Amino acid sequence: MSQRFPDITVTIREGDLQADTTHTNYLPDNDTNITQTTLHNMLMPLENELEERRRQLKVTCSTNSLYQDHVNLENVTASTTIYVDDKYKVLYCPIHKVATSNWRRVLMVLAGDVKNESQVGKDHYLAYTSKHKPLKTFSPAERLRRIHTYKKFFFVRHPFERLVSAFRDKFEMGVAHEEWWYMKTFGVPIKKWAHPEMSARELDAQKTKVTFEEFIGYVTAFANTKQIDMHWDQYHRLCRPCDIDYDIIGKYETLDRDTNFVLHEIGVYDIVHFPTTKLNNHNTHTSVTSIDSYMSQLSPTVYQNLKEVYSLDFEMFGYDMM
């Protein structure tokens, strides 16, 4: 298969906190003295870029008739996972494999669960979700009040890069990462879908040997169904951005800069720092891999199906599929 991504590389670290840092960070260090006027001038270019992201999203929603004038926000908020911080009036829609583990750490600091992000261990998901209710568990009136008055944000990354990261984390390195639940819950069904002739014993033995093409074939075959997992579901399905008017769309490619901007916007820039890579669960393994080295493993049919499944995410958030 011809090279499709010759100039794009993926840096994969558990927790997905290795991002491009070549972009300007418009915010100074937290302990730097600076006037509000100077700060405003520093933030202006970033504000313009973030507004352009919102514009691109709205154009895509309109062009593809994804806006629903009759949409019921009560229903949308009842079926969308969104984290809530009432003290700072923040709503965050987590998209897994886009720095969600460290955003949970930030939210736990803001909630007073821990004094700093380094106190949150590898069980951050259960540590957070066991103590804090998502938006969909509130009453309809309380959900709408928060949706209309709180600052709302989410983060995205190149869709194919996210898929490669999810595959490596849950399957290719599944044994090393002790992802037994994923290998059993998805490894067996993926193998069964790819090899219906296999016996139950053979499937169980093969659950740790899922190939990238088998993974992508399964993902595209069951896209838009309940069998899709949050680590590879489409962005527009996870966060419903055509129905919920988010204030900030951050990107993994400019992670440091965008996270600092969010922290500034919600008024906690001098209270909490966004965690560094060393806090992530699987920090012992680091590799730089070309997206193309994975995409070249796909047959033309599987690759075409993949592009179709994630085409809206590419268009909405301005990513180049080629």
C-alpha positions as CSV (number, residue, x, y, z in Angstrom):
1,M,0.0,0.0,0.0
2,S,1.3,3.4,-0.9
3,Q,2.6,5.8,1.8
4,R,-0.4,7.9,3.0
5,F,1.2,9.8,5.9
6,P,4.9,10.3,5.1
7,D,5.2,13.5,7.2
8,I,3.1,12.6,10.2
9,T,4.5,10.9,13.3
10,V,2.9,9.7,16.5
11,T,4.5,10.0,19.8
12,I,2.8,7.5,22.1
13,R,3.0,7.7,25.8
14,E,0.5,6.2,28.2
15,G,-2.1,8.9,29.0
16,D,-1.3,10.7,25.7
17,L,0.6,13.5,27.2
18,Q,3.4,13.8,24.6
19,A,2.3,16.5,22.2
20,D,3.8,19.0,19.9
21,T,5.3,21.8,21.9
22,T,6.6,23.9,18.9
23,H,3.6,26.2,19.0
24,T,3.7,29.5,21.0
25,N,2.5,29.3,24.5
26,Y,0.7,32.6,24.9
27,L,0.5,32.4,28.6
28,P,3.4,33.1,30.9
29,D,4.5,30.9,33.8
30,N,2.0,30.9,36.6
31,D,4.3,32.8,38.9
32,T,5.0,35.6,36.4
33,N,3.8,39.1,37.3
34,I,1.9,40.5,34.3
35,T,-0.8,43.2,33.8
36,Q,-4.3,42.2,32.6
37,T,-3.8,44.4,29.4
38,T,-0.6,42.5,28.5
39,L,-2.2,39.2,29.2
40,H,-5.1,40.1,27.0
41,N,-2.8,41.0,24.2
42,M,-0.9,37.8,24.5
43,L,-4.1,35.7,24.5
44,M,-5.7,37.5,21.4
45,P,-4.1,35.3,18.7
46,L,-5.1,32.1,20.5
47,E,-8.7,33.4,21.0
48,N,-8.9,34.0,17.3
49,E,-7.7,30.5,16.6
50,L,-10.1,28.9,19.0
51,E,-13.0,30.9,17.5
52,E,-12.0,29.6,14.1
53,R,-12.2,26.1,15.4
54,R,-15.8,26.8,16.6
55,R,-16.6,28.3,13.2
56,Q,-15.3,25.2,11.3
57,L,-17.4,23.0,13.6
58,K,-20.6,25.0,13.0
59,V,-20.0,25.0,9.2
60,T,-19.6,21.2,9.2
61,C,-22.7,20.7,11.3
62,S,-24.7,22.9,9.0
63,T,-23.3,21.5,5.7
64,N,-24.0,18.0,6.8
65,S,-27.5,18.8,8.2
66,L,-26.4,17.8,11.7
67,Y,-28.1,20.7,13.5
68,Q,-31.4,19.6,14.8
69,D,-33.8,22.5,15.4
70,H,-36.0,20.1,17.3
71,V,-33.2,18.7,19.4
72,N,-34.1,18.3,23.0
73,L,-31.1,19.3,25.2
74,E,-32.6,17.4,28.1
75,N,-32.2,14.2,26.0
76,V,-28.8,15.1,24.7
77,T,-27.4,15.9,28.2
78,A,-29.0,12.7,29.5
79,S,-27.0,10.5,27.1
80,T,-23.6,12.4,27.0
81,T,-20.9,11.8,29.5
82,I,-19.8,15.2,30.8
83,Y,-17.8,15.9,34.0
84,V,-19.0,18.7,36.3
85,D,-17.2,21.1,38.6
86,D,-19.8,23.3,40.3
87,K,-17.3,25.4,42.3
88,Y,-15.6,26.7,39.2
89,K,-18.7,26.3,36.9
90,V,-17.0,24.0,34.4
91,L,-18.2,21.2,32.1
92,Y,-15.7,18.9,30.5
93,C,-16.5,16.2,27.9
94,P,-13.8,13.6,28.1
95,I,-12.6,12.0,24.9
96,H,-10.4,9.1,25.9
97,K,-6.8,9.0,24.5
98,V,-6.8,12.8,24.4
99,A,-5.3,13.5,27.9
100,T,-8.4,12.6,29.8
101,S,-6.4,11.0,32.7
102,N,-4.7,14.3,33.5
103,W,-7.8,16.3,33.1
104,R,-9.4,14.1,35.7
105,R,-6.4,14.8,37.9
106,V,-6.9,18.5,37.5
107,L,-10.6,18.2,38.3
108,M,-9.8,16.2,41.5
109,V,-7.4,19.0,42.6
110,L,-10.1,21.6,42.0
111,A,-12.7,19.5,43.9
112,G,-10.4,19.2,46.9
113,D,-10.0,15.5,46.6
114,V,-6.2,15.8,46.6
115,K,-3.8,18.7,47.2
116,N,-1.9,18.3,43.9
117,E,-2.1,16.2,40.8
118,S,0.8,14.0,41.7
119,Q,-1.3,12.4,44.5
120,V,-3.6,10.8,42.0
121,G,-2.3,7.3,41.0
122,K,-3.0,5.0,38.2
123,D,-6.6,4.4,39.4
124,H,-7.6,7.9,38.5
125,Y,-10.7,6.9,36.5
126,L,-12.3,5.1,39.5
127,A,-11.0,7.6,41.9
128,Y,-12.8,10.4,40.1
129,T,-16.0,8.7,38.8
130,S,-16.7,7.1,42.2
131,K,-16.9,10.5,43.9
132,H,-18.2,12.8,41.2
133,K,-21.5,12.6,39.4
134,P,-21.5,13.2,35.6
135,L,-23.9,15.8,34.2
136,K,-26.4,13.1,32.9
137,T,-27.2,12.0,36.5
138,F,-28.6,15.5,37.5
139,S,-32.3,16.4,37.0
140,P,-33.3,17.8,33.6
141,A,-33.6,21.3,35.0
142,E,-30.2,21.1,36.7
143,R,-28.6,19.8,33.5
144,L,-29.9,22.6,31.5
145,R,-28.9,25.3,34.0
146,R,-25.4,24.1,33.9
147,I,-25.3,23.7,30.1
148,H,-26.4,27.3,29.6
149,T,-24.3,28.9,32.3
150,Y,-21.1,26.9,32.7
151,K,-17.9,27.1,30.7
152,K,-17.8,24.0,28.4
153,F,-14.8,22.4,26.7
154,F,-13.3,19.2,25.2
155,F,-10.1,18.2,23.4
156,V,-9.5,16.3,20.2
157,R,-6.5,15.0,18.3
158,H,-5.9,13.5,14.8
159,P,-8.4,10.7,14.6
160,F,-6.0,8.1,13.1
161,E,-3.4,9.0,15.7
162,R,-5.9,8.4,18.4
163,L,-6.8,5.0,17.0
164,V,-3.2,3.9,16.8
165,S,-2.7,5.0,20.4
166,A,-5.8,3.1,21.5
167,F,-4.7,-0.1,19.6
168,R,-1.2,0.1,21.1
169,D,-2.3,0.7,24.6
170,K,-5.2,-1.9,24.8
171,F,-3.9,-4.6,22.4
172,E,-0.4,-4.4,21.0
173,M,1.0,-3.7,24.5
174,G,-2.1,-5.0,26.3
175,V,-0.2,-7.7,28.3
176,A,2.5,-5.2,29.4
177,H,-0.2,-2.7,30.3
178,E,-2.3,-5.3,32.1
179,E,-5.3,-4.4,30.0
180,W,-6.9,-7.8,30.7
181,W,-10.5,-6.4,30.7
182,Y,-10.0,-5.0,27.2
183,M,-8.4,-8.1,25.8
184,K,-11.2,-10.2,27.2
185,T,-14.1,-7.9,26.4
186,F,-12.9,-6.8,23.0
187,G,-10.0,-9.1,22.1
188,V,-12.2,-12.2,21.9
189,P,-15.1,-10.5,19.9
190,I,-12.6,-9.0,17.5
191,K,-10.9,-12.3,16.9
192,K,-14.3,-14.0,16.6
193,W,-15.5,-11.4,14.0
194,A,-12.2,-11.8,12.0
195,H,-12.1,-15.6,12.4
196,P,-15.6,-17.0,12.8
197,E,-14.2,-20.6,12.3
198,M,-12.2,-20.4,15.6
199,S,-13.3,-22.4,18.6
200,A,-13.9,-20.8,22.0
201,R,-10.6,-22.1,23.2
202,E,-8.7,-20.8,20.2
203,L,-10.4,-17.4,20.6
204,D,-9.4,-17.2,24.2
205,A,-5.8,-18.1,23.3
206,Q,-5.7,-15.4,20.6
207,K,-7.2,-12.5,22.5
208,T,-3.8,-11.1,23.2
209,K,-2.8,-11.2,19.5
210,V,-5.2,-8.8,17.9
211,T,-3.7,-7.3,14.7
212,F,-4.2,-3.7,13.7
213,E,-6.3,-4.6,10.6
214,E,-8.5,-6.9,12.8
215,F,-9.0,-4.0,15.2
216,I,-9.8,-1.4,12.6
217,G,-12.1,-3.9,10.7
218,Y,-14.1,-4.5,13.9
219,V,-14.2,-0.8,14.8
220,T,-15.6,0.2,11.4
221,A,-18.0,-2.8,11.2
222,F,-19.6,-1.8,14.6
223,A,-19.3,1.9,14.3
224,N,-22.4,3.8,15.4
225,T,-23.6,0.8,17.5
226,K,-23.5,0.1,21.2
227,Q,-20.6,-2.2,20.7
228,I,-18.3,0.7,20.0
229,D,-16.0,1.7,22.9
230,M,-15.3,5.2,24.2
231,H,-11.6,4.9,23.4
232,W,-12.4,4.8,19.6
233,D,-15.9,6.2,19.2
234,Q,-16.2,9.2,17.0
235,Y,-15.8,12.7,18.5
236,H,-19.2,13.9,17.3
237,R,-20.9,11.0,18.9
238,L,-19.1,11.3,22.2
239,C,-19.6,15.0,22.9
240,R,-22.5,16.0,20.6
241,P,-20.8,19.3,19.6
242,C,-23.5,20.0,17.0
243,D,-26.1,20.0,19.8
244,I,-24.1,21.4,22.7
245,D,-22.4,24.8,22.1
246,Y,-18.9,24.3,23.6
247,D,-16.9,27.4,24.5
248,I,-13.5,25.9,23.9
249,I,-12.3,23.1,21.5
250,G,-8.7,22.2,22.5
251,K,-6.3,20.2,20.4
252,Y,-3.8,17.6,21.5
253,E,-1.3,19.0,18.9
254,T,-1.2,22.2,20.9
255,L,-1.9,20.6,24.3
256,D,0.3,22.7,26.6
257,R,-0.9,26.0,25.1
258,D,-4.6,25.1,25.0
259,T,-4.7,23.6,28.5
260,N,-3.1,26.7,29.9
261,F,-5.7,28.8,28.1
262,V,-8.6,26.6,29.6
263,L,-7.1,26.9,33.1
264,H,-6.9,30.7,32.6
265,E,-10.5,30.9,31.3
266,I,-12.0,29.0,34.3
267,G,-10.0,31.1,36.7
268,V,-7.6,28.4,38.1
269,Y,-4.4,29.2,36.2
270,D,-2.6,30.1,39.5
271,I,-4.2,27.2,41.4
272,V,-3.4,24.0,39.5
273,H,-0.8,23.0,36.9
274,F,-1.7,20.6,34.1
275,P,0.2,17.3,34.9
276,T,3.4,16.2,33.1
277,T,3.9,12.9,31.3
278,K,5.6,11.3,34.3
279,L,2.3,10.9,36.1
280,N,0.8,8.6,33.5
281,N,0.1,5.0,34.1
282,H,2.3,3.4,31.4
283,N,5.1,5.9,31.4
284,T,7.8,3.1,31.2
285,H,7.3,2.7,27.5
286,T,7.8,5.4,24.9
287,S,8.0,5.1,21.2
288,V,7.7,7.3,18.1
289,T,5.8,5.6,15.3
290,S,4.7,6.7,11.9
291,I,0.9,6.6,11.4
292,D,1.6,5.2,8.0
293,S,3.3,2.2,9.3
294,Y,0.0,1.1,10.8
295,M,-2.3,2.4,8.1
296,S,-0.2,0.5,5.5
297,Q,-1.3,-2.7,7.2
298,L,-4.9,-2.1,6.1
299,S,-6.4,-3.5,2.9
300,P,-7.8,-0.8,0.6
301,T,-11.4,-1.8,1.5
302,V,-10.8,-1.6,5.3
303,Y,-8.9,1.7,4.8
304,Q,-11.8,3.2,2.8
305,N,-14.3,2.1,5.4
306,L,-12.1,3.7,8.1
307,K,-12.1,7.0,6.2
308,E,-15.8,7.0,5.9
309,V,-16.5,6.2,9.5
310,Y,-14.3,9.1,10.8
311,S,-14.8,11.6,7.9
312,L,-17.0,13.9,10.0
313,D,-14.4,14.1,12.7
314,F,-11.8,15.1,10.2
315,E,-14.0,17.7,8.6
316,M,-15.3,19.1,11.9
317,F,-11.9,19.7,13.5
318,G,-9.8,20.6,10.5
319,Y,-7.6,17.5,10.2
320,D,-6.0,16.4,7.0
321,M,-7.0,12.8,6.2
322,M,-4.1,12.5,3.7
